[in-house]
Amino acid sequence: MSFLDRRYRLVFTILILVYSLVFLAILYEIPLTIFAISDIAQTLLTVEGILLGLTPLIEKPRHRVLPLSVGTLSVLVSLITVVMSESAKTTGFGGPYNWILVFLDAEVFIIMLGVYYSSAMRRSFRRRGP
């Protein structure tokens, strides 16, 4: 692993941590209704589905395993969040599990972005010879 490769990974890791903290702070500070939780989860589900659909474009099959696993987990968490928030809309009871699910959904989404970025950019970090 070259110095440039380590530096890019370090910068990316720091950016992911800062982004996740800012995203969670925004979710924590804004009073979210059950309708907003449902809309956020549906938006994350759409982006996760698109990224999961782009998995076959990763060149090497062994590099597809981790993004596929994390992507599937992320989609399942988003689906659970959507189902729970939709059921809370109809019953009128939005217990604390909805807040836990939306924070978990956001964190898994951020992890998914990091995994897909590192898997897709793996080839561009390598040194190209003449």
N, CA, C and O atoms as a GROMACS GRO file, in nm:
protein
  520
    1MET      N    1   0.085  -0.117   0.000
    1MET     CA    2   0.000   0.000   0.000
    1MET      C    3   0.090   0.124   0.000
    1MET      O    4   0.176   0.139   0.087
    2SER      N    5   0.071   0.210  -0.096
    2SER     CA    6   0.155   0.329  -0.109
    2SER      C    7   0.110   0.438  -0.012
    2SER      O    8   0.003   0.430   0.049
    3PHE      N    9   0.193   0.540  -0.002
    3PHE     CA   10   0.162   0.653   0.085
    3PHE      C   11   0.038   0.725   0.036
    3PHE      O   12  -0.046   0.767   0.116
    4LEU      N   13   0.026   0.740  -0.096
    4LEU     CA   14  -0.089   0.810  -0.154
    4LEU      C   15  -0.219   0.734  -0.124
    4LEU      O   16  -0.321   0.795  -0.092
    5ASP      N   17  -0.212   0.603  -0.135
    5ASP     CA   18  -0.328   0.520  -0.106
    5ASP      C   19  -0.370   0.533   0.040
    5ASP      O   20  -0.489   0.545   0.069
    6ARG      N   21  -0.274   0.531   0.131
    6ARG     CA   22  -0.304   0.546   0.273
    6ARG      C   23  -0.363   0.683   0.303
    6ARG      O   24  -0.456   0.696   0.383
    7ARG      N   25  -0.309   0.784   0.237
    7ARG     CA   26  -0.357   0.920   0.261
    7ARG      C   27  -0.501   0.934   0.213
    7ARG      O   28  -0.583   0.995   0.283
    8TYR      N   29  -0.534   0.880   0.097
    8TYR     CA   30  -0.672   0.887   0.048
    8TYR      C   31  -0.767   0.813   0.142
    8TYR      O   32  -0.876   0.862   0.171
    9ARG      N   33  -0.726   0.698   0.189
    9ARG     CA   34  -0.812   0.622   0.279
    9ARG      C   35  -0.831   0.695   0.412
    9ARG      O   36  -0.940   0.694   0.469
   10LEU      N   37  -0.725   0.757   0.462
   10LEU     CA   38  -0.736   0.833   0.585
   10LEU      C   39  -0.829   0.953   0.569
   10LEU      O   40  -0.914   0.978   0.654
   11VAL      N   41  -0.813   1.026   0.459
   11VAL     CA   42  -0.900   1.141   0.434
   11VAL      C   43  -1.044   1.095   0.418
   11VAL      O   44  -1.136   1.159   0.471
   12PHE      N   45  -1.065   0.987   0.348
   12PHE     CA   46  -1.201   0.937   0.328
   12PHE      C   47  -1.262   0.891   0.460
   12PHE      O   48  -1.380   0.917   0.485
   13THR      N   49  -1.185   0.824   0.543
   13THR     CA   50  -1.235   0.779   0.672
   13THR      C   51  -1.274   0.898   0.760
   13THR      O   52  -1.378   0.895   0.826
   14ILE      N   53  -1.192   1.001   0.760
   14ILE     CA   54  -1.224   1.121   0.837
   14ILE      C   55  -1.350   1.188   0.783
   14ILE      O   56  -1.434   1.232   0.861
   15LEU      N   57  -1.364   1.195   0.652
   15LEU     CA   58  -1.483   1.255   0.593
   15LEU      C   59  -1.609   1.176   0.627
   15LEU      O   60  -1.713   1.235   0.655
   16ILE      N   61  -1.600   1.045   0.625
   16ILE     CA   62  -1.715   0.961   0.660
   16ILE      C   63  -1.755   0.983   0.806
   16ILE      O   64  -1.873   0.994   0.837
   17LEU      N   65  -1.656   0.991   0.895
   17LEU     CA   66  -1.687   1.013   1.036
   17LEU      C   67  -1.750   1.151   1.059
   17LEU      O   68  -1.846   1.163   1.134
   18VAL      N   69  -1.695   1.253   0.994
   18VAL     CA   70  -1.751   1.387   1.009
   18VAL      C   71  -1.892   1.393   0.951
   18VAL      O   72  -1.982   1.450   1.012
   19TYR      N   73  -1.910   1.334   0.834
   19TYR     CA   74  -2.042   1.334   0.771
   19TYR      C   75  -2.144   1.261   0.858
   19TYR      O   76  -2.257   1.307   0.872
   20SER      N   77  -2.104   1.149   0.916
   20SER     CA   78  -2.199   1.075   0.999
   20SER      C   79  -2.235   1.153   1.125
   20SER      O   80  -2.350   1.152   1.167
   21LEU      N   81  -2.137   1.221   1.184
   21LEU     CA   82  -2.167   1.301   1.303
   21LEU      C   83  -2.259   1.418   1.270
   21LEU      O   84  -2.352   1.448   1.345
   22VAL      N   85  -2.234   1.485   1.158
   22VAL     CA   86  -2.319   1.596   1.117
   22VAL      C   87  -2.459   1.547   1.084
   22VAL      O   88  -2.558   1.610   1.124
   23PHE      N   89  -2.469   1.436   1.013
   23PHE     CA   90  -2.598   1.382   0.976
   23PHE      C   91  -2.679   1.342   1.099
   23PHE      O   92  -2.799   1.368   1.107
   24LEU      N   93  -2.613   1.277   1.196
   24LEU     CA   94  -2.682   1.237   1.317
   24LEU      C   95  -2.719   1.358   1.402
   24LEU      O   96  -2.824   1.358   1.467
   25ALA      N   97  -2.635   1.461   1.403
   25ALA     CA   98  -2.668   1.582   1.478
   25ALA      C   99  -2.790   1.651   1.418
   25ALA      O  100  -2.876   1.701   1.490
   26ILE      N  101  -2.798   1.652   1.285
   26ILE     CA  102  -2.915   1.711   1.219
   26ILE      C  103  -3.040   1.630   1.251
   26ILE      O  104  -3.145   1.687   1.279
   27LEU      N  105  -3.029   1.498   1.246
   27LEU     CA  106  -3.144   1.415   1.279
   27LEU      C  107  -3.187   1.432   1.424
   27LEU      O  108  -3.305   1.426   1.457
   28TYR      N  109  -3.089   1.453   1.511
   28TYR     CA  110  -3.120   1.466   1.653
   28TYR      C  111  -3.183   1.601   1.686
   28TYR      O  112  -3.272   1.609   1.771
   29GLU      N  113  -3.136   1.706   1.622
   29GLU     CA  114  -3.182   1.840   1.655
   29GLU      C  115  -3.316   1.876   1.593
   29GLU      O  116  -3.393   1.952   1.653
   30ILE      N  117  -3.346   1.825   1.477
   30ILE     CA  118  -3.471   1.857   1.410
   30ILE      C  119  -3.581   1.767   1.466
   30ILE      O  120  -3.566   1.644   1.467
   31PRO      N  121  -3.690   1.826   1.514
   31PRO     CA  122  -3.799   1.740   1.563
   31PRO      C  123  -3.867   1.668   1.446
   31PRO      O  124  -3.940   1.729   1.368
   32LEU      N  125  -3.842   1.540   1.436
   32LEU     CA  126  -3.894   1.461   1.325
   32LEU      C  127  -4.030   1.401   1.361
   32LEU      O  128  -4.048   1.341   1.467
   33THR      N  129  -4.124   1.419   1.272
   33THR     CA  130  -4.252   1.352   1.288
   33THR      C  131  -4.241   1.213   1.226
   33THR      O  132  -4.143   1.181   1.159
   34ILE      N  133  -4.341   1.134   1.248
   34ILE     CA  134  -4.341   1.000   1.191
   34ILE      C  135  -4.348   1.005   1.038
   34ILE      O  136  -4.300   0.915   0.970
   35PHE      N  137  -4.409   1.112   0.985
   35PHE     CA  138  -4.415   1.128   0.840
   35PHE      C  139  -4.277   1.160   0.783
   35PHE      O  140  -4.240   1.112   0.676
   36ALA      N  141  -4.201   1.242   0.856
   36ALA     CA  142  -4.065   1.275   0.812
   36ALA      C  143  -3.974   1.153   0.819
   36ALA      O  144  -3.890   1.133   0.731
   37ILE      N  145  -3.990   1.072   0.923
   37ILE     CA  146  -3.910   0.950   0.934
   37ILE      C  147  -3.938   0.858   0.816
   37ILE      O  148  -3.846   0.800   0.759
   38SER      N  149  -4.063   0.846   0.780
   38SER     CA  150  -4.100   0.761   0.666
   38SER      C  151  -4.040   0.815   0.536
   38SER      O  152  -3.990   0.738   0.455
   39ASP      N  153  -4.046   0.946   0.517
   39ASP     CA  154  -3.990   1.006   0.395
   39ASP      C  155  -3.838   0.989   0.388
   39ASP      O  156  -3.783   0.960   0.282
   40ILE      N  157  -3.769   1.009   0.500
   40ILE     CA  158  -3.624   0.992   0.504
   40ILE      C  159  -3.587   0.847   0.473
   40ILE      O  160  -3.496   0.821   0.394
   41ALA      N  161  -3.658   0.753   0.533
   41ALA     CA  162  -3.628   0.611   0.510
   41ALA      C  163  -3.655   0.571   0.365
   41ALA      O  164  -3.580   0.492   0.308
   42GLN      N  165  -3.760   0.626   0.306
   42GLN     CA  166  -3.789   0.593   0.166
   42GLN      C  167  -3.683   0.652   0.072
   42GLN      O  168  -3.646   0.589  -0.027
   43THR      N  169  -3.634   0.770   0.104
   43THR     CA  170  -3.528   0.830   0.021
   43THR      C  171  -3.399   0.748   0.033
   43THR      O  172  -3.335   0.720  -0.068
   44LEU      N  173  -3.362   0.711   0.155
   44LEU     CA  174  -3.242   0.628   0.173
   44LEU      C  175  -3.258   0.493   0.105
   44LEU      O  176  -3.162   0.441   0.047
   45LEU      N  177  -3.378   0.437   0.110
   45LEU     CA  178  -3.404   0.308   0.045
   45LEU      C  179  -3.385   0.319  -0.106
   45LEU      O  180  -3.333   0.227  -0.168
   46THR      N  181  -3.428   0.429  -0.165
   46THR     CA  182  -3.411   0.450  -0.309
   46THR      C  183  -3.264   0.456  -0.347
   46THR      O  184  -3.222   0.391  -0.443
   47VAL      N  185  -3.186   0.533  -0.272
   47VAL     CA  186  -3.043   0.545  -0.303
   47VAL      C  187  -2.972   0.412  -0.281
   47VAL      O  188  -2.885   0.373  -0.360
   48GLU      N  189  -3.007   0.342  -0.174
   48GLU     CA  190  -2.946   0.212  -0.148
   48GLU      C  191  -2.980   0.111  -0.257
   48GLU      O  192  -2.894   0.032  -0.296
   49GLY      N  193  -3.102   0.114  -0.306
   49GLY     CA  194  -3.140   0.024  -0.415
   49GLY      C  195  -3.064   0.053  -0.543
   49GLY      O  196  -3.025  -0.039  -0.615
   50ILE      N  197  -3.042   0.181  -0.571
   50ILE     CA  198  -2.963   0.216  -0.690
   50ILE      C  199  -2.820   0.167  -0.676
   50ILE      O  200  -2.764   0.110  -0.770
   51LEU      N  201  -2.759   0.189  -0.559
   51LEU     CA  202  -2.622   0.142  -0.538
   51LEU      C  203  -2.614  -0.010  -0.543
   51LEU      O  204  -2.518  -0.065  -0.596
   52LEU      N  205  -2.714  -0.077  -0.488
   52LEU     CA  206  -2.715  -0.223  -0.494
   52LEU      C  207  -2.727  -0.271  -0.638
   52LEU      O  208  -2.668  -0.373  -0.675
   53GLY      N  209  -2.804  -0.199  -0.719
   53GLY     CA  210  -2.816  -0.234  -0.861
   53GLY      C  211  -2.688  -0.209  -0.940
   53GLY      O  212  -2.666  -0.271  -1.044
   54LEU      N  213  -2.603  -0.119  -0.891
   54LEU     CA  214  -2.477  -0.090  -0.959
   54LEU      C  215  -2.364  -0.184  -0.917
   54LEU      O  216  -2.253  -0.174  -0.969
   55THR      N  217  -2.390  -0.273  -0.825
   55THR     CA  218  -2.287  -0.366  -0.777
   55THR      C  219  -2.224  -0.451  -0.888
   55THR      O  220  -2.103  -0.471  -0.884
   56PRO      N  221  -2.298  -0.500  -0.987
   56PRO     CA  222  -2.233  -0.580  -1.091
   56PRO      C  223  -2.131  -0.502  -1.175
   56PRO      O  224  -2.052  -0.564  -1.248
   57LEU      N  225  -2.130  -0.371  -1.166
   57LEU     CA  226  -2.033  -0.293  -1.241
   57LEU      C  227  -1.895  -0.289  -1.176
   57LEU      O  228  -1.799  -0.242  -1.238
   58ILE      N  229  -1.883  -0.337  -1.053
   58ILE     CA  230  -1.752  -0.348  -0.989
   58ILE      C  231  -1.678  -0.461  -1.060
   58ILE      O  232  -1.730  -0.571  -1.075
   59GLU      N  233  -1.555  -0.432  -1.102
   59GLU     CA  234  -1.486  -0.520  -1.196
   59GLU      C  235  -1.460  -0.662  -1.145
   59GLU      O  236  -1.501  -0.759  -1.209
   60LYS      N  237  -1.393  -0.675  -1.033
   60LYS     CA  238  -1.356  -0.808  -0.987
   60LYS      C  239  -1.467  -0.866  -0.899
   60LYS      O  240  -1.519  -0.798  -0.812
   61PRO      N  241  -1.503  -0.993  -0.923
   61PRO     CA  242  -1.610  -1.055  -0.844
   61PRO      C  243  -1.581  -1.061  -0.694
   61PRO      O  244  -1.673  -1.051  -0.613
   62ARG      N  245  -1.454  -1.077  -0.656
   62ARG     CA  246  -1.425  -1.083  -0.513
   62ARG      C  247  -1.439  -0.948  -0.445
   62ARG      O  248  -1.454  -0.941  -0.323
   63HIS      N  249  -1.435  -0.840  -0.522
   63HIS     CA  250  -1.456  -0.706  -0.466
   63HIS      C  251  -1.605  -0.673  -0.453
   63HIS      O  252  -1.640  -0.571  -0.395
   64ARG      N  253  -1.691  -0.757  -0.507
   64ARG     CA  254  -1.836  -0.733  -0.501
   64ARG      C  255  -1.900  -0.789  -0.375
   64ARG      O  256  -2.012  -0.752  -0.341
   65VAL      N  257  -1.831  -0.878  -0.306
   65VAL     CA  258  -1.891  -0.950  -0.194
   65VAL      C  259  -1.927  -0.855  -0.080
   65VAL      O  260  -2.040  -0.858  -0.031
   66LEU      N  261  -1.834  -0.772  -0.036
   66LEU     CA  262  -1.862  -0.682   0.076
   66LEU      C  263  -1.968  -0.577   0.041
   66LEU      O  264  -2.059  -0.556   0.121
   67PRO      N  265  -1.960  -0.510  -0.075
   67PRO     CA  266  -2.068  -0.415  -0.107
   67PRO      C  267  -2.205  -0.482  -0.118
   67PRO      O  268  -2.306  -0.422  -0.080
   68LEU      N  269  -2.209  -0.603  -0.170
   68LEU     CA  270  -2.337  -0.674  -0.182
   68LEU      C  271  -2.393  -0.708  -0.044
   68LEU      O  272  -2.513  -0.694  -0.020
   69SER      N  273  -2.306  -0.752   0.046
   69SER     CA  274  -2.352  -0.786   0.182
   69SER      C  275  -2.399  -0.662   0.258
   69SER      O  276  -2.507  -0.663   0.317
   70VAL      N  277  -2.318  -0.557   0.256
   70VAL     CA  278  -2.355  -0.434   0.327
   70VAL      C  279  -2.478  -0.370   0.262
   70VAL      O  280  -2.563  -0.316   0.332
   71GLY      N  281  -2.486  -0.376   0.130
   71GLY     CA  282  -2.601  -0.320   0.059
   71GLY      C  283  -2.730  -0.392   0.092
   71GLY      O  284  -2.835  -0.329   0.110
   72THR      N  285  -2.723  -0.523   0.101
   72THR     CA  286  -2.841  -0.601   0.137
   72THR      C  287  -2.885  -0.571   0.280
   72THR      O  288  -3.004  -0.554   0.306
   73LEU      N  289  -2.790  -0.562   0.371
   73LEU     CA  290  -2.822  -0.527   0.509
   73LEU      C  291  -2.883  -0.388   0.517
   73LEU      O  292  -2.980  -0.366   0.591
   74SER      N  293  -2.828  -0.295   0.442
   74SER     CA  294  -2.879  -0.157   0.443
   74SER      C  295  -3.021  -0.149   0.388
   74SER      O  296  -3.105  -0.078   0.443
   75VAL      N  297  -3.048  -0.221   0.282
   75VAL     CA  298  -3.184  -0.223   0.225
   75VAL      C  299  -3.282  -0.286   0.324
   75VAL      O  300  -3.395  -0.238   0.337
   76LEU      N  301  -3.241  -0.392   0.392
   76LEU     CA  302  -3.330  -0.454   0.490
   76LEU      C  303  -3.361  -0.361   0.607
   76LEU      O  304  -3.475  -0.354   0.653
   77VAL      N  305  -3.260  -0.290   0.656
   77VAL     CA  306  -3.283  -0.195   0.766
   77VAL      C  307  -3.377  -0.083   0.719
   77VAL      O  308  -3.465  -0.041   0.794
   78SER      N  309  -3.358  -0.035   0.596
   78SER     CA  310  -3.447   0.069   0.544
   78SER      C  311  -3.589   0.018   0.528
   78SER      O  312  -3.685   0.090   0.558
   79LEU      N  313  -3.604  -0.104   0.480
   79LEU     CA  314  -3.739  -0.161   0.466
   79LEU      C  315  -3.808  -0.176   0.601
   79LEU      O  316  -3.927  -0.148   0.613
   80ILE      N  317  -3.734  -0.220   0.701
   80ILE     CA  318  -3.791  -0.232   0.835
   80ILE      C  319  -3.832  -0.095   0.888
   80ILE      O  320  -3.938  -0.081   0.949
   81THR      N  321  -3.748   0.006   0.863
   81THR     CA  322  -3.781   0.142   0.908
   81THR      C  323  -3.906   0.193   0.839
   81THR      O  324  -3.991   0.254   0.904
   82VAL      N  325  -3.918   0.171   0.708
   82VAL     CA  326  -4.036   0.215   0.635
   82VAL      C  327  -4.161   0.144   0.685
   82VAL      O  328  -4.264   0.208   0.706
   83VAL      N  329  -4.153   0.014   0.704
   83VAL     CA  330  -4.269  -0.063   0.750
   83VAL      C  331  -4.312  -0.018   0.889
   83VAL      O  332  -4.431   0.000   0.915
   84MET      N  333  -4.216   0.000   0.979
   84MET     CA  334  -4.251   0.041   1.115
   84MET      C  335  -4.309   0.182   1.118
   84MET      O  336  -4.402   0.209   1.193
   85SER      N  337  -4.254   0.272   1.036
   85SER     CA  338  -4.307   0.409   1.037
   85SER      C  339  -4.444   0.414   0.969
   85SER      O  340  -4.531   0.491   1.012
   86GLU      N  341  -4.465   0.335   0.867
   86GLU     CA  342  -4.598   0.331   0.804
   86GLU      C  343  -4.702   0.271   0.898
   86GLU      O  344  -4.816   0.317   0.902
   87SER      N  345  -4.662   0.169   0.974
   87SER     CA  346  -4.758   0.112   1.069
   87SER      C  347  -4.785   0.210   1.183
   87SER      O  348  -4.895   0.213   1.238
   88ALA      N  349  -4.684   0.289   1.219
   88ALA     CA  350  -4.705   0.390   1.323
   88ALA      C  351  -4.796   0.501   1.273
   88ALA      O  352  -4.869   0.562   1.351
   89LYS      N  353  -4.793   0.529   1.143
   89LYS     CA  354  -4.884   0.629   1.086
   89LYS      C  355  -5.029   0.584   1.098
   89LYS      O  356  -5.117   0.662   1.134
   90THR      N  357  -5.052   0.457   1.069
   90THR     CA  358  -5.190   0.408   1.069
   90THR      C  359  -5.243   0.387   1.211
   90THR      O  360  -5.361   0.409   1.236
   91THR      N  361  -5.156   0.344   1.303
   91THR     CA  362  -5.203   0.318   1.439
   91THR      C  363  -5.196   0.443   1.526
   91THR      O  364  -5.266   0.451   1.628
   92GLY      N  365  -5.115   0.539   1.488
   92GLY     CA  366  -5.101   0.661   1.568
   92GLY      C  367  -5.003   0.648   1.682
   92GLY      O  368  -4.987   0.741   1.760
   93PHE      N  369  -4.937   0.533   1.693
   93PHE     CA  370  -4.839   0.512   1.799
   93PHE      C  371  -4.701   0.507   1.738
   93PHE      O  372  -4.668   0.412   1.667
   94GLY      N  373  -4.620   0.607   1.764
   94GLY     CA  374  -4.484   0.611   1.712
   94GLY      C  375  -4.385   0.597   1.824
   94GLY      O  376  -4.326   0.696   1.868
   95GLY      N  377  -4.366   0.477   1.871
   95GLY     CA  378  -4.280   0.452   1.986
   95GLY      C  379  -4.135   0.489   1.962
   95GLY      O  380  -4.099   0.535   1.854
   96PRO      N  381  -4.051   0.471   2.062
   96PRO     CA  382  -3.910   0.509   2.052
   96PRO      C  383  -3.832   0.424   1.952
   96PRO      O  384  -3.723   0.462   1.909
   97TYR      N  385  -3.886   0.310   1.914
   97TYR     CA  386  -3.815   0.225   1.818
   97TYR      C  387  -3.801   0.293   1.683
   97TYR      O  388  -3.706   0.264   1.610
   98ASN      N  389  -3.891   0.383   1.649
   98ASN     CA  390  -3.879   0.454   1.521
   98ASN      C  391  -3.756   0.543   1.518
   98ASN      O  392  -3.688   0.553   1.416
   99TRP      N  393  -3.726   0.609   1.630
   99TRP     CA  394  -3.606   0.694   1.636
   99TRP      C  395  -3.481   0.609   1.627
   99TRP      O  396  -3.386   0.645   1.558
  100ILE      N  397  -3.482   0.496   1.697
  100ILE     CA  398  -3.366   0.407   1.693
  100ILE      C  399  -3.346   0.355   1.550
  100ILE      O  400  -3.234   0.348   1.502
  101LEU      N  401  -3.455   0.318   1.485
  101LEU     CA  402  -3.445   0.265   1.349
  101LEU      C  403  -3.395   0.369   1.250
  101LEU      O  404  -3.315   0.337   1.162
  102VAL      N  405  -3.440   0.494   1.262
  102VAL     CA  406  -3.395   0.596   1.167
  102VAL      C  407  -3.247   0.628   1.188
  102VAL      O  408  -3.176   0.654   1.091
  103PHE      N  409  -3.200   0.629   1.312
  103PHE     CA  410  -3.057   0.650   1.336
  103PHE      C  411  -2.975   0.531   1.285
  103PHE      O  412  -2.869   0.549   1.225
  104LEU      N  413  -3.024   0.411   1.308
  104LEU     CA  414  -2.955   0.292   1.257
  104LEU      C  415  -2.954   0.291   1.105
  104LEU      O  416  -2.853   0.256   1.044
  105ASP      N  417  -3.064   0.330   1.045
  105ASP     CA  418  -3.074   0.337   0.900
  105ASP      C  419  -2.973   0.437   0.844
  105ASP      O  420  -2.907   0.410   0.743
  106ALA      N  421  -2.961   0.552   0.909
  106ALA     CA  422  -2.866   0.653   0.862
  106ALA      C  423  -2.722   0.605   0.876
  106ALA      O  424  -2.641   0.628   0.786
  107GLU      N  425  -2.690   0.538   0.985
  107GLU     CA  426  -2.553   0.490   1.004
  107GLU      C  427  -2.517   0.379   0.905
  107GLU      O  428  -2.408   0.378   0.849
  108VAL      N  429  -2.609   0.287   0.884
  108VAL     CA  430  -2.582   0.179   0.788
  108VAL      C  431  -2.570   0.236   0.647
  108VAL      O  432  -2.490   0.187   0.567
  109PHE      N  433  -2.647   0.339   0.616
  109PHE     CA  434  -2.636   0.406   0.486
  109PHE      C  435  -2.499   0.470   0.468
  109PHE      O  436  -2.439   0.460   0.361
  110ILE      N  437  -2.449   0.535   0.572
  110ILE     CA  438  -2.317   0.598   0.564
  110ILE      C  439  -2.208   0.492   0.548
  110ILE      O  440  -2.114   0.511   0.470
  111ILE      N  441  -2.220   0.382   0.620
  111ILE     CA  442  -2.124   0.272   0.604
  111ILE      C  443  -2.130   0.216   0.462
  111ILE      O  444  -2.027   0.185   0.403
  112MET      N  445  -2.251   0.204   0.409
  112MET     CA  446  -2.268   0.153   0.274
  112MET      C  447  -2.200   0.244   0.171
  112MET      O  448  -2.136   0.196   0.078
  113LEU      N  449  -2.215   0.375   0.189
  113LEU     CA  450  -2.147   0.468   0.098
  113LEU      C  451  -1.996   0.450   0.102
  113LEU      O  452  -1.930   0.452  -0.001
  114GLY      N  453  -1.943   0.433   0.222
  114GLY     CA  454  -1.798   0.412   0.236
  114GLY      C  455  -1.751   0.284   0.170
  114GLY      O  456  -1.647   0.283   0.104
  115VAL      N  457  -1.826   0.177   0.188
  115VAL     CA  458  -1.787   0.048   0.129
  115VAL      C  459  -1.795   0.056  -0.023
  115VAL      O  460  -1.706   0.006  -0.092
  116TYR      N  461  -1.900   0.115  -0.076
  116TYR     CA  462  -1.912   0.125  -0.221
  116TYR      C  463  -1.805   0.215  -0.280
  116TYR      O  464  -1.751   0.186  -0.387
  117TYR      N  465  -1.774   0.323  -0.212
  117TYR     CA  466  -1.669   0.412  -0.262
  117TYR      C  467  -1.534   0.341  -0.265
  117TYR      O  468  -1.463   0.347  -0.366
  118SER      N  469  -1.500   0.274  -0.156
  118SER     CA  470  -1.370   0.207  -0.153
  118SER      C  471  -1.363   0.091  -0.252
  118SER      O  472  -1.257   0.064  -0.307
  119SER      N  473  -1.475   0.023  -0.276
  119SER     CA  474  -1.475  -0.088  -0.372
  119SER      C  475  -1.469  -0.037  -0.516
  119SER      O  476  -1.401  -0.096  -0.599
  120ALA      N  477  -1.538   0.071  -0.544
  120ALA     CA  478  -1.539   0.124  -0.681
  120ALA      C  479  -1.410   0.197  -0.715
  120ALA      O  480  -1.367   0.196  -0.830
  121MET      N  481  -1.347   0.260  -0.616
  121MET     CA  482  -1.226   0.338  -0.642
  121MET      C  483  -1.099   0.258  -0.621
  121MET      O  484  -0.989   0.313  -0.634
  122ARG      N  485  -1.110   0.131  -0.590
  122ARG     CA  486  -0.992   0.049  -0.563
  122ARG      C  487  -0.895   0.048  -0.680
  122ARG      O  488  -0.774   0.052  -0.659
  123ARG      N  489  -0.945   0.042  -0.799
  123ARG     CA  490  -0.858   0.036  -0.916
  123ARG      C  491  -0.792   0.170  -0.944
  123ARG      O  492  -0.677   0.174  -0.988
  124SER      N  493  -0.862   0.280  -0.918
  124SER     CA  494  -0.804   0.410  -0.949
  124SER      C  495  -0.693   0.449  -0.854
  124SER      O  496  -0.615   0.539  -0.885
  125PHE      N  497  -0.683   0.382  -0.737
  125PHE     CA  498  -0.575   0.412  -0.645
  125PHE      C  499  -0.445   0.342  -0.686
  125PHE      O  500  -0.337   0.383  -0.643
  126ARG      N  501  -0.455   0.242  -0.766
  126ARG     CA  502  -0.335   0.167  -0.805
  126ARG      C  503  -0.253   0.249  -0.905
  126ARG      O  504  -0.306   0.326  -0.985
  127ARG      N  505  -0.125   0.230  -0.897
  127ARG     CA  506  -0.034   0.302  -0.985
  127ARG      C  507  -0.037   0.237  -1.122
  127ARG      O  508  -0.027   0.115  -1.135
  128ARG      N  509  -0.051   0.320  -1.221
  128ARG     CA  510  -0.054   0.270  -1.360
  128ARG      C  511   0.084   0.286  -1.422
  128ARG      O  512   0.143   0.394  -1.420
  129GLY      N  513   0.132   0.179  -1.477
  129GLY     CA  514   0.264   0.180  -1.538
  129GLY      C  515   0.258   0.224  -1.683
  129GLY      O  516   0.150   0.237  -1.740
  130PRO      N  517   0.374   0.247  -1.743
  130PRO     CA  518   0.377   0.289  -1.886
  130PRO      C  519   0.342   0.177  -1.979
  130PRO      O  520   0.340   0.197  -2.101
   0.00000   0.00000   0.00000
